[in-house]
Amino acid sequence: MNIGITCYPTYGGSGVVATELGKSLAERGYHVHFITYALPMRLTGAGHEDAGYLDNIFYHEVEMSTYPLFEFPLYSMALTSAMVEVARFEKLDLIHAHYAIPHATAAVLAKQILKNDIKIVTTLHGTDITLVGLEPSFEPLMKFSIESSDAVTAVSRFLRDETVNNYDVEKEIEVIPNFVDTETFRPIDSRNRRRLLAPNGEKLLVHTSNFREVKRVKDAIRALKVMLDHGVKAKLLLIGDGPDRGECQALARELGIWQQTRFLGKQTELASLLSSSDVFVIPSGNESFGLSALEAMACGVPVVSSDVGGLPELNIDGETGFVVPVGDVDALADRMMNLLGDRQLHARMAKAAYRRATEEFTKERIVPMYEAIYERVLNNEPAVTKEDDRSSMVEAT
């Protein structure tokens, strides 16, 4: 089977999942063609070296041209053209678009240009539904892109329900949660790294994101201030980069806790950093799944998260960590202090987080769900109904 994958090749969860899915499919013998404007991040470094030994992973760059006539780049059009070219010359059987706008939209247009029976599978990750698609001007395009796809998946029940309610779509949407590579994300002996990060025996909190406003990274910084004021010796590791990073750094300086915050930027060796930490904090204002939390759980780190979106489906309150109301900084700090102050509680939740990640959300369990959808659409078989949905997230919660 020849599969085209289109995604955002950036630090966000959708690009990570799309890339890891493509690598896993290639390991299973499929020919995988990434079609995007830059090499996906998880194909670089060690991951790219691994992929380089597989002659069935290919990268096709979407080349952008600039013309004085056009004020804005025509990425969607360039992406459509690239899809048409790759589909024709590589004889693609299907295109898996991660995000409805613009990726599924471009795939639908490419299919019309090709005038053949290439299949389109669309995976909804969140921002396209909860932010972009709710713009009134995009709503008809969102609905059209979803209903024109041969199969549609969502990474959580929350996202599936939001899509159905917001766009009144008739297309069946199947829940396939994100997954984690447990060979990469696993508990690692990080005592040496921990001594460097916390030379005075501080507890380590960690947060990973693309530093957008919706991630509410400032809440994590404010929660650290509350904890320090209560006498807790702790540091906050902030991994990633994005538009809010500058404001977050300014806030840490303003609160006088600059020495207790470490802005580490984008990192490729995440498992070691996660394993050296005591608590993963994710205070997002909206989160359709929470892949970064899942990666932390796979490293044996309990999670304190907000109660929005798909996070409560992943992070079970009182079992794998705690869930608090979004924006409640005091509750965020309180739950983290509970974890750090009770060794038995921390050990129990760390074990439960690891068990949940490595039993329910592995690639060995999730990737076959995508394979089943590919086979179904290629054979023109009907979709699985909501009542028959057997995704791991539905079963586990």
C-alpha positions in Angstrom: 0.0 0.0 0.0 1.3 3.5 -0.9 0.3 6.1 1.7 0.6 9.8 1.5 0.8 11.7 4.9 0.3 15.4 5.2 0.8 17.2 8.5 2.3 20.2 10.2 6.0 19.3 10.6 6.4 21.3 13.8 6.7 20.7 17.5 3.0 20.2 18.1 1.3 16.9 18.9 -0.4 16.4 15.5 2.9 16.5 13.6 4.5 14.2 16.1 1.7 11.6 15.9 1.6 11.8 12.1 5.3 11.2 11.9 5.4 8.4 14.4 2.4 6.8 12.6 4.3 7.0 9.3 7.4 5.5 10.7 5.4 2.6 12.3 3.6 2.0 9.0 6.9 1.9 7.2 8.2 -0.7 9.7 5.1 -2.8 8.8 6.1 -2.7 5.1 4.0 0.1 3.7 5.4 2.8 1.4 5.0 6.1 3.2 5.3 9.5 1.5 5.4 12.6 3.7 4.1 15.7 1.8 4.7 18.9 3.7 6.7 22.2 3.6 9.5 21.0 5.9 11.0 17.7 7.1 8.9 16.6 10.1 10.7 17.1 13.4 10.5 13.5 14.5 12.2 12.4 11.2 15.2 14.5 12.1 18.1 13.4 14.4 18.0 9.8 15.6 14.6 9.3 14.2 15.7 10.3 10.7 18.7 8.1 10.8 16.4 5.2 11.6 14.1 6.2 8.9 17.0 6.6 6.5 17.6 2.8 6.6 14.1 2.2 5.4 13.8 2.5 1.7 10.0 2.9 2.0 9.9 6.3 3.7 10.0 9.3 1.4 9.8 13.1 1.9 8.3 15.4 -0.7 8.7 19.1 0.0 5.9 21.5 -0.8 7.7 24.2 -2.6 6.4 27.7 -2.1 6.8 30.5 -4.7 6.3 34.2 -4.0 4.8 36.6 -6.5 4.4 40.4 -6.1 0.8 40.0 -7.1 -0.1 37.9 -4.1 0.1 39.4 -0.6 -0.1 36.1 1.2 1.6 32.7 0.3 -0.7 30.3 -1.4 0.3 27.2 0.7 -3.0 25.4 0.2 -2.7 25.6 -3.5 1.0 24.5 -3.5 0.1 21.6 -1.2 -2.7 20.5 -3.6 -0.3 20.5 -6.5 2.2 18.5 -4.6 -0.4 16.0 -3.6 -1.4 15.6 -7.2 2.2 15.1 -8.4 3.1 12.6 -5.7 -0.2 10.7 -6.1 0.4 10.4 -9.9 4.0 9.4 -9.9 4.1 7.3 -6.7 0.7 5.8 -7.4 -0.7 6.6 -3.9 -3.6 4.5 -2.7 -4.7 7.0 -0.1 -3.8 10.3 1.5 -3.9 10.6 5.3 -4.5 14.3 6.2 -3.8 15.4 9.7 -6.0 18.5 10.2 -9.1 19.2 8.2 -8.0 22.7 7.2 -6.0 23.1 5.1 -4.8 19.5 4.7 -8.0 17.6 4.1 -9.3 20.5 2.0 -6.2 20.2 -0.2 -6.6 16.4 -0.4 -10.2 16.7 -1.6 -9.3 19.2 -4.3 -6.4 17.0 -5.4 -8.7 14.0 -5.7 -11.0 16.1 -7.9 -8.1 17.0 -10.1 -6.8 13.5 -10.3 -10.3 12.2 -11.2 -9.5 8.8 -9.7 -10.5 6.8 -6.7 -7.7 7.8 -4.3 -9.0 7.6 -0.8 -8.8 10.3 1.9 -8.5 9.6 5.6 -8.7 12.7 7.8 -7.6 12.8 11.4 -8.9 15.7 13.5 -6.4 16.9 16.2 -8.2 19.8 17.8 -7.0 23.3 16.7 -8.7 22.9 13.3 -12.0 22.1 15.0 -12.0 24.2 18.2 -10.3 27.3 16.9 -9.8 27.6 13.1 -13.0 26.0 12.0 -15.2 28.0 14.3 -14.4 31.1 12.4 -17.7 31.7 10.5 -15.9 32.1 7.2 -14.3 28.6 7.6 -17.3 26.7 8.8 -18.7 25.6 5.3 -15.2 24.6 4.2 -14.6 22.6 7.4 -17.9 20.7 7.0 -17.2 20.1 3.3 -13.7 18.8 4.0 -14.9 16.4 6.7 -17.9 15.0 4.8 -15.9 14.6 1.6 -13.3 12.4 3.3 -13.7 8.7 3.0 -13.0 8.2 6.7 -12.6 10.6 9.6 -11.0 10.0 13.0 -10.6 12.1 16.1 -8.1 11.7 18.9 -10.6 11.8 21.7 -14.3 11.4 22.4 -14.4 15.1 23.4 -13.1 16.1 19.9 -15.5 13.8 18.1 -18.5 15.2 20.0 -17.3 18.8 19.5 -17.1 18.2 15.8 -20.5 16.7 15.5 -22.1 19.4 17.6 -20.4 22.4 16.1 -20.7 21.4 12.4 -23.7 19.1 12.4 -21.8 16.6 10.3 -23.3 13.3 9.2 -20.0 11.6 8.6 -19.2 8.9 11.1 -16.2 9.9 13.2 -14.2 7.2 14.8 -12.1 7.8 18.0 -8.5 6.7 17.7 -6.4 8.1 20.5 -2.8 9.2 20.1 -0.1 6.8 21.0 3.4 6.7 22.4 6.5 4.9 21.3 7.4 3.1 24.5 10.8 2.1 23.2 11.7 5.8 23.2 9.5 7.1 26.0 10.3 5.0 29.1 11.7 5.4 32.5 15.4 6.2 32.2 18.1 6.4 34.9 18.5 10.2 34.9 20.3 10.7 38.3 23.2 12.5 36.7 21.0 14.8 34.7 18.9 15.4 37.8 21.9 16.4 39.8 22.7 19.0 37.2 19.2 20.4 37.0 18.6 20.3 40.8 21.9 20.4 42.5 20.3 21.3 45.9 17.8 18.5 45.9 14.9 20.5 44.5 11.8 18.8 43.2 11.4 19.1 39.4 8.2 20.1 37.7 8.2 19.8 33.9 6.0 21.2 31.1 6.3 20.7 27.3 4.4 22.6 24.7 4.6 25.0 21.7 4.1 28.0 24.0 0.8 29.2 22.5 -1.7 31.2 24.6 -4.1 28.2 24.8 -1.4 26.2 26.7 -1.6 28.7 29.6 2.1 28.2 30.4 1.9 31.2 32.7 -0.4 29.3 35.0 2.4 26.8 35.6 4.8 29.6 36.4 2.4 31.2 38.8 1.7 27.8 40.4 5.5 27.4 41.0 5.5 30.8 42.7 2.7 29.6 45.1 4.6 26.5 45.9 7.8 28.4 46.6 5.9 30.8 48.9 4.8 27.7 50.8 8.4 26.6 51.3 8.5 23.9 48.7 12.0 23.5 47.1 11.2 23.1 43.4 12.2 24.1 39.9 10.1 24.2 36.8 11.5 22.9 33.5 9.9 24.5 30.5 10.6 22.6 27.2 9.6 23.9 23.8 9.3 27.2 22.1 6.6 29.5 20.7 5.0 32.9 20.6 4.3 33.1 24.4 7.8 32.2 25.5 9.0 35.8 25.8 6.1 36.7 28.0 6.6 33.6 30.2 10.2 34.6 30.7 9.2 38.1 31.6 6.7 36.8 34.1 9.3 34.5 35.8 11.5 37.6 36.2 8.6 39.7 37.5 7.7 37.1 40.1 11.3 36.9 41.2 11.5 33.1 40.4 13.8 33.3 37.4 16.4 31.1 39.1 13.8 28.4 39.7 12.6 28.3 36.1 14.7 26.7 33.3 13.6 27.5 29.7 15.2 24.7 27.8 13.8 25.4 24.3 13.2 22.6 21.9 14.7 19.3 22.9 15.1 16.0 21.2 16.1 13.9 24.2 12.7 14.3 25.9 12.6 10.9 27.7 15.7 11.7 29.8 14.3 15.1 30.9 10.9 13.7 31.7 12.4 10.8 33.6 14.4 13.1 35.8 11.2 15.0 36.8 8.7 14.5 39.6 5.5 15.9 38.1 4.3 16.9 34.6 2.1 19.9 34.6 -0.3 20.7 31.7 -2.7 23.6 32.5 -4.1 24.1 29.0 -7.2 26.1 28.3 -8.1 23.6 25.6 -6.5 20.3 24.8 -8.1 17.7 22.5 -5.8 14.9 23.8 -2.5 15.8 25.5 0.2 13.9 23.8 2.9 15.5 25.9 1.2 14.3 29.1 1.0 10.7 27.6 4.8 10.8 26.9 5.4 11.9 30.5 3.2 9.1 31.8 5.2 6.5 29.7 8.3 7.7 31.6 6.6 7.1 34.9 5.7 10.7 35.7 2.3 11.5 37.3 0.4 14.4 35.7 -1.5 17.4 37.0 -3.7 18.8 34.3 -6.6 21.1 33.7 -10.1 19.6 33.3 -10.7 20.5 29.6 -11.1 18.6 26.4 -9.6 15.2 26.2 -7.3 15.5 29.2 -9.7 13.9 31.7 -10.0 11.0 29.3 -6.2 10.5 29.5 -5.3 11.6 32.9 -7.6 9.9 35.4 -8.2 12.1 38.4 -6.9 10.5 41.6 -5.3 7.6 39.7 -2.6 8.8 37.2 -2.5 12.3 38.7 -4.9 15.1 39.4 -7.3 17.2 37.3 -8.1 20.7 38.3 -10.4 23.5 37.0 -8.7 25.4 34.1 -7.2 28.7 35.3 -7.2 27.7 39.0 -3.6 28.3 39.9 -4.0 27.7 43.6 -5.6 24.2 42.9 -2.8 23.5 40.4 -0.2 24.3 43.0 -2.0 22.4 45.8 -2.2 19.2 43.8 1.4 19.3 42.9 2.3 19.9 46.5 0.2 16.9 47.5 2.1 14.7 45.1 5.5 16.1 46.1 4.7 15.8 49.9 3.5 12.2 49.9 6.0 9.6 48.7 3.5 6.8 48.7 0.9 8.8 46.8 3.5 9.8 44.3 4.8 6.3 43.8 1.3 4.9 43.4 0.3 7.5 40.8 3.6 7.3 38.9 3.1 3.5 38.6 -0.5 3.9 37.5 0.5 6.6 34.9 3.2 4.3 33.5 0.8 1.3 33.4 -1.9 3.3 31.7 0.4 4.6 29.0 2.1 1.4 28.3 -1.0 -0.8 28.3 -3.6 1.4 26.6 -1.8 3.8 24.3 1.1 1.9 22.6 1.7 2.0 18.9 1.3 -1.8 18.9 -2.3 -1.3 19.9 -3.2 2.0 18.1 -1.5 1.6 14.7 -3.5 -1.4 13.7 -6.7 0.7 14.2 -5.4 3.0 11.4 -4.5 0.0 9.3 -8.1 -1.3 9.7 -9.5 2.0 8.5 -7.1 2.0 5.5 -8.2 -1.5 4.5 -11.9 -0.6 5.0 -11.9 2.5 2.8 -9.9 0.8 0.1 -12.5 -2.0 0.1 -15.4 0.5 0.2 -16.7 -0.9 3.4 -18.9 1.0 5.8 -17.6 2.9 8.8 -17.7 1.7 12.4 -20.6 3.3 14.2 -20.2 5.1 17.5 -22.0 2.3 19.3 -19.4 -0.2 18.0 -16.4 2.1 18.6 -13.7 0.1 20.4 -10.9 2.6 20.6 -8.6 2.2 23.6 -9.5 5.6 25.1 -13.2 4.6 25.0 -12.5 1.2 26.6 -10.2 2.6 29.2 -12.3 5.4 30.6 
